[in-house]
């Protein structure tokens, strides 16, 4: 049998493993799932006869190498920073590799070695990055084949809660790593192009510069800018594009409220809070506010952020119970971001029967035959429950489909790759439609960033 090693069995692995197990008989597959927590791996392998769950510590070189050597192809579902050691083993032992993560500088540095050995290292084959690449290139290539010239490309993705499980004032629950949500947007200014002009949004303004998006059947959303949209000029071959913008989708009102956490410094991960273990949630909030011998924490909070007591944004914070004098932080030497994450997980963790939702929205503006045109493409995927989420579906299925395509020699180009070539994206997008991951396109008037045509 052909052996597939899956390293990591976290939130995004459920559909990936299910897909491979469902195909194991017809495709002659044996799947080994390795995780530091063997309980997670065992839960997803479901005692299937063509799979084994093993305890695997990626930092234990001996066990990691043994697992890689026994495989025909390796899937790394680890956090992005841990892929590189696995990738080096794959180079040493001549194994193809698949990840859903962005190509790091360290991974890119392996490109020549991978090519020389004829190895395929497929990266960025999840949802974002992944499905966004494939669905975008599908339309971009089609426009260019017709003789069109791209002048605008915008792309937005969000992991959200499905309407039937949307029962909090933030209209949000965690569908992937909560830490990444808390730290979103930090590190550098957001960079993008609008009408030929370079634009920048520093972190302290990021959540107050949003755009509205309307998705048929699901209503209105907002989006804030991702950190670096400009790198996609080269990746997508859009060197002459006038507008290039990528962003993250939330329900309207989320960003304005989240900006309060950023403004106070609660999303900071660069230092630790003294005696955090013995703090209440109320103590934590108060630590960012001025001292007053008379004013309550609530009053100081509203005054500092200029929030009226009848403002809907105020109710969002009350709902999170951040002013509780009973709930304890219980984290020793924690950063503000770590404490905020714990507080939010009380309210934003998916319940067993909750359903999540992935929303993706692309805008393509182009010139053809002397006229300007626009295509809007939207995709909405809904999860089943807390385990088989839309996030795990849209991340895991492209990974699994690409893995099988590599095993079956349908993807043959060696090197450190992204799924931006037809050889890769056409069959994967077609198969994803069988699982309800479908893009709906509609032609709309081209407005660019000047809707009044002034």
N, C-alpha and C positions, 0 to 999 in steps of 0.2 A: 504494500500500500504506500501511497505517497504521503509523507509525513509533514504536517504543518505545525509549527510551533507558534503559539500565541502567548506573548509575554504581557501580562497585565489583564485583569478581569474586572475592571472598574465599571463606572456608570455607562460608558460607551461601548462595552463589549458584548452586551446581551444579544443583539441582533446579529452581530458578526459571528458569534459562536453558533447561534441557532442556524444561520444560513449554511455554514460549513457542515454542521451535523446533518442537516436536511439533504445536503448534496453528497454526503460521505459514501453512500452505497453506489450511486450511479457514477461518481467521479473517482472512486477507489481512494478515499481520503482517510487518514488517521490524524486526529487533532490532539495535540498535547497543549494543555492550558497551564501556564506557570504563573504563580502569584505568591507574593510574600504571605498573603492570607489565603491559605489553601481552602478555607471555607467559602470564600467568594468564588473561586474557580470551580469547586465541587457543585455549588448551587447552579451555575450556568451550564455545566456539562451534563447534568441530569442523569447520571449513571448510564449514559449512552455507551453501547458496546464499542464504538469506534473513537473513543476518547479517553484520555487520562488527565486527571488534575494532579499537579505536582507543586510542592512548596519550592519556590524559586526566588532567591535573593539576587537581584541583578548586580549587587556589589560583591557577591561571592564568585570570584572568577572561575573557580573549578567547576561549580555546578552550572554556571552560565555557559561555559564553553562546552560542557558535556551535552547540554540541551540543544545548543546551536548545531553542534556536529551531527546530532542524530536527526536533524530536520532536513527537508528538501527546500523549504522556504520558511522565512521567519517574519512574523507580524509583531511589531512592537506597539503596544497600546499603553506604554509607559508615559509619564510626563516627558515633555519634549527634551528636557535637559539630560535625560538618562539614555536617549537613543544611541548616543555616539559610541559607547562601549560595546553595545550590541552590534552596531554597524562595523566596527573594527574587527570583531569576531567573524562577521559575515564575509568580510574581505579575506581574512586569513583562511577560512575554511570553505570559501567559494559557495556562498549561499546568497540567493536573492532575498530582498528585504522589502517590506511594505510598512509605511507609517502614515498616520493622518496628520502629522505635525508639519509646521513650516520648516523649510530647508534652512538649517542653521549654517553659519560659516564653517563650522567643523564638519558638518555633513557634506557641504559643497566641496570641501577640500579633498574628499574621497572620490570625486568624480573621475579623475584620470585613472586611478587604480581600478575602479569599477568597470570603466570602459575597457581597459587593458585585459581584464579578466572575463569580460563578457557578462558582467553581472548587472541586474536591474535593481536599482534602489528607488522604488516608487514612493514619493512623499506627497504631502498635501492632497490626500485622496479621501478626506472625510467630508464634512459639510461646508465649513468655512475655516480653513481652505479645503476645497475639493469640489463639491457640487457647484459652488459658485464659479470656479474656474471652468468646469466642463460646460455648464449651461451658458456662460458668457461667451466662450470661444465658439460654441455651436452657432450662436447668432452672429457674432463678429465675422467668422469665416464666411458665413452665408452672405452677409452684406457685401463683403469685399469681393466675393466671387461674382456678385451681380454688378460689380463696378462701382459700388458705393464707397464713400470715404467717411470714416467715423470722426465725428466732431465732439461727441459727448458720450461718456460712459459713467453711469452711477450704479453702485451695487450696495445693497443693504441686507443684513441678515440678523435675525434675533431668535434666541431661545426663550420662549415665553410659556405661560400657562394657558391651556386650552380654555375656551369660553365656559364650558360646563364645570370647570374646576377653579374658575377665577372668582375667589371669594374673599379677597382682601383689597384694601384701598389702594395698594400699590400696583394692583393688577400684575403681580409678578411672583414667581417662585423659582427656586434654584433647580435648574435642569442639567447643570454640569458643575464643574469645580467651583464652589463658592468663593474660594480665594481669588480666582481669576476675575470674578465679578467685582469683588471689593477693590481690587487693584487696577481695574480697567482704566485705560487712558493715561496711566502714569509713565514716566520715563522720559518723554520728549513731547514737544508740541505736535499736534495733528497737522499734517502737511497734505495739501491737495491743490488742484487747479480749478479755477472758475473763469470761464470765458478768456482763457489765455493768460490769466494772472495767477501767480503763486499766492496761496493763502495759508495762514498759520493760525492755529488756535492753541494757546497754552492751556495747561491742565486746569488752571483756576477759572477759565472761561468755557471749558469744553461742554459742560452740561447746560449752558445757557445759550448755546448756538445750535438749535435743532431744526430739522425739516419735518414737514408733515407728509405722510404717505397714506393713501387710501387703497385698501385691498378688498375687492368685490367679495361680499358675503361675510367679511370679518371686521369691517369698519376702519377707523382711523388709528394710525400709529405715528410715532415720532422717531427720529433717528439722530444720533450724534456722531461726529466724525471719528473714524479710526485713526490710528497714529500716523501711518505712512501710506497714503494712496499712491504716491508718485512712483513707487517701485513697480507698479503694474503697467506703466508705460512700456517698459522693456519686456516684461513677461508676456503681455498680450499683444505686443507689436503696435502700440498706439502712440508712437513718438510724435505724431502731428495732431493729436486730439487736443481740443480747446478746454474741455471740462472733464476732470477725472476725480471722482469722489467716492469713497467707500465709507460706510457707516454701520452702526449697530442699532437695531430696532428695539424700541420699548413702546409700551402703551403711553398715550399722551398724559403728561403730568409727572411721570416717573423722574425724568431728568431734572426738573425744577426742584423736586424734593431731594433727590440724591445730591444735588449741588450743596445742600446744607451740610451733609456729612463731609464733603470735600472742603468746604469753606472753613469748618471748625477744625479740621485736621484729623478727623476720625479715620480716614482711609490711609493715613501715613503708616508705612511699614519699616521705617528707618531707625526707630528707637523703641525702647521698652518702657512700660509704665511701672513705676515703683509700687511695690506691694499690690500688684494687680490681682493676685489670688484672693485677697480679702476685700476687694471692692464689690459694692453693689452696682447694678446698672446705673442707678442714680448718681453714685459717686463718680463713675466713669464720665457721664455727661457733664457733671459739675466741674470736673478737672479741666475742661476746656473753656469754662466761663469765668467772668470776673467775680471776685469776692464781694459779697454784700451781706451785712448783718441782718437785713430785713427781708430782702426779696427771695422768693422761692426759686428753685432750679427752673421750674417751668417758666416763670416770669422772666428770668434772666435769659433763658433760651430764646423766647419769643422776641425779647428786646434786642438781643444781639443779632438775630437774623431778620428782624423787622417783619415778624409774622403776626398778623392779627388773630385773635382767638376764634374768630368765625371763618378763618381761611381754611379751605379743604386740606391744604398742605399740613396744617396743624394736626388734624385728625389722623393723618398718616403716621405721625410720630407717636401719638398717643396709642394708636393701635399696636405698635411694636413693643409697647410697655418699657420703653427705654428710661422712664423715670421711676421704675420700680425700686423701692428701698428694701425689698426682700430677695429679689433674684440676684444671685452671686455670679461674678465673672468666673471664678474658680480656675483661672489660667495663670500660671506662675511666670513672671517676667515676660508678659505678653506685649506685643506691639499694639498700637491703637487699631490697626487693621484687623489683627487677630481677634481682638475683643469685639469689634463691630461685627465681624463674621459670626461669632458665636451668638450674639444677640439676634442677628437676622435669621440664623438657622432655626431659632425657636418658632418663627412665624412663617418662614419661606421654604421649609422642607416639604417636598411632595408627600402627601399621604398615600397609603398603599393603593388606593383606587383612583388617585388623581391622574389626570391626563395632561401632558405638556403639548407644546406646539412649536414648530419651527416655521418661521416666515422668512421668505427670501424675495427680494424685489430688485429687478434690473431695469435700468433705463438706457436705451441705445439711441442716440441722436446721430443722424448721418445725412450726407448730401448725395443725391443721385439724380442725374439728368438735370442738373441746375436747380433742383428743389431740395428743401430740407424736410426730413421725415423723422419720425420717432416710433420706436417699438418699446412698449412696457411689457415685461415678463414677470409673472408672479408665481410663487410656489408656496403652498401651505401643507405641512405634514402634521398629522395628529398622532399622539402616542396612545398606547393601550392601557398602561398602568405605570406604577412606580418603577418597575424593572424594564419593561419593554416600552421605552419612551421614544418619542419622535426624535430626540437627540441621539439616542443609541441607534435608531434606524438610519438616520441620515449620515451619521458618522460611520457606523459599522458596515452597512451594506456596500457602499462603494469600496471600502477596504477589502471586504470579502470577495466581491466580484473581480476586482483587479488582481487579487492573489490567485484566483482560479484561472484568470486569463493568462497570467505569467506562467503558471504551471502547464497550461495547455498550449504554450508557445503562440498565443494570439497577440501578446505584447512582447516584442523582441528587441527593441532598441535598448542598448545597455547605457549605463551611467546613472547619475543622480537626477531623477526626473520629477516633473510635475505633470498632471493629467491635462495638458493643453493641446495635444495633437489628436487628430481624428482617429488614429489607430487605437487610442485609448478612450476618448470621450464618447464617440458614437455608440459603440456597443454597450457601454456602461449606462449611459443615459437611457437607452432603449430598454435595458433590463430593469432599471429603476422604476420605469413606468408601470411595470407589472406589480410593483409594491406600492403603488399610489403616489410615487414621487414624480409629479407631473407639472411642467411649466405651462401656464396659460399666457399666450401672447395676444396683445391687442395693439393695433396701430392708433396712435393719438397724434394730435397736432404738435409739431415741434415748438417748444417754448423756450428751451435753454434756461438761462437765468434772467431772462428779460421778458416775463410774461405779458407786460404791457406794450411790448414792441416799441419802446421809446428809443 
